[in-house]
């Protein structure tokens, strides 16, 4: 157990260090928050009211975590293939889930930086004040959102191991999740059939928890749902991972780029 | 019990051709390979590009599942007991891939030490030992992207030995290295068996196999065509002779015409500076020099010599027979 926690922590630090040295990810880290803050501002300016603007700004901030994870999870796995390291990771005796999970959580952690940057841009460019009603729960909500979005990225990454073109799926999911999870538009405005999908996605509860804690409300149920779903994604990923790896070894796709 | 065993190991790849009208193809990369490597032995798998060396090694290190046949490492089946096998083996491949370029050599080793389950207290001293062994001491804090090809290769070797595995697989480890770097790496490889490790090495360099390996299996087109000590393999062609003809621009079809001459066992062409050297293997009691020169269509000819066969000639003859 100790060894597993150690591997998770060290893997997270290792990948965080590597991601922070990527010029591409660095550029995204600067431009995306600016873009997201602008969207939030123009969408809600007409609506008026400081609270509405903050509501949008927080949603836009979580968009950063999701976008960074969904697009980077695929490209990171692709990078492991190009560099020939994916085979080495699979050939290592450690449980592959413990190798893959910190990689995607490192990405959503970089996404957390996007959250802070989006809020800062909103403050600097558009004067959106961030007044947090429950700072401690706000911090807990952010951690829950980051971890559970990382767990969703893990589930996506499991498929990237087997299907080398699946990274395109990550990009494909990026925008629909913005809408479905209510980052910008309240869920009540979406068609009824979309809601069950929203409820099954942890970012829905993550953004709700962040908003509730910032604007005043009870974020704890949302935090628990967010973390519960994150745990479910990890369990599902771990359950199918052995089968996915076996299929990848049988079909000889690990070394393909 | 042998340390590494392969029985009738086969591997087929499915691929496809065409864009609109796609057609599925099956390629038999390894076709019934059998061998056994004993404890402390340095065993070479020698063959040309595309012979099935890497596919064989990838099945043994659990990265590929065999289409049929069985293989085991220290008694553990490479399919059923993959995790047990992974704990006992180190894997090093040639080339510049397989490292995290943006991070330092030390970071790379630190990460893999964790993945290979090296106990926390042993990690730092073990990395220090290996840096010393592969000659990277003092450069470990630099980013790998600034390393030379040889340094990256040495980092690979250090990575493969982190958990002190009893069995080491080396897949063309000296490929692309300069002569000095390759010689240093060969010395490191030789020291592995001195330390009691069992090593399986793939290479297409004859002299490397000759210098390092206790036994060699020659693989061509997915099949083992000969197996034995380097001396055994040389003995197979010892009663023959080799005629070497230096030609400046070999005319088209020469190799095929020479191959059809009575008594010719194998024909190869080596590039040497401006010239090509036609290497023809014949029985010792047959003199074919004039007949060979007669097939050159008046091309400019340099030095002509006749000599005894080497391991390389044995290899060319074996691979040539399989074609």
Contacts between the chains, C-beta under 8 A, distances in Angstrom:
chain1	res1	chain2	res2	distance
A	3	B	117	7.1
A	6	B	114	7.0
A	6	B	120	7.1
A	7	B	114	5.6
A	7	B	115	7.3
A	10	B	110	7.7
A	10	B	111	7.0
A	10	B	114	5.1
A	11	B	111	7.4
A	11	B	114	7.3
A	14	B	103	7.5
A	14	B	107	6.8
A	14	B	110	7.8
A	14	B	111	4.8
A	17	B	103	6.5
A	17	B	107	7.1
A	18	B	100	6.1
A	18	B	102	5.5
A	18	B	103	5.9
A	21	B	102	4.4
A	21	B	103	7.6
A	22	B	102	7.1
A	82	B	97	7.9
A	83	B	97	5.7
A	83	B	98	7.0
A	83	B	99	7.2
A	83	B	100	7.1
A	83	B	101	7.2
A	84	B	93	7.5
A	84	B	95	7.6
A	84	B	97	3.1
A	84	B	98	4.3
A	85	B	97	7.7
A	85	B	98	5.9
A	85	B	99	7.4
A	85	B	100	6.6
A	87	B	58	8.0
A	87	B	63	5.5
A	87	B	98	7.8
A	88	B	91	7.4
A	88	B	98	5.8
A	88	B	112	7.4
A	88	B	159	7.8
A	89	B	115	7.0
A	90	B	63	6.4
A	91	B	61	5.6
A	91	B	62	6.4
A	91	B	63	5.6
A	91	B	86	6.0
A	91	B	91	5.7
A	92	B	86	6.5
A	92	B	112	7.1
A	92	B	115	4.0
A	92	B	116	6.0
A	93	B	83	5.9
A	93	B	86	4.1
A	93	B	87	4.4
A	93	B	115	7.5
A	93	B	116	6.3
A	93	B	117	5.8
A	93	B	163	7.9
A	94	B	114	7.5
A	94	B	115	4.6
A	94	B	116	7.4
A	94	B	117	6.6
A	99	B	115	6.4
A	246	B	65	7.0
A	249	B	62	7.3
A	249	B	63	6.3
A	249	B	64	5.7
A	249	B	65	4.7
A	250	B	65	4.6
A	251	B	14	7.6
A	252	B	13	5.8
A	252	B	64	5.7
A	254	B	63	6.0
A	255	B	58	7.8
A	255	B	63	7.7
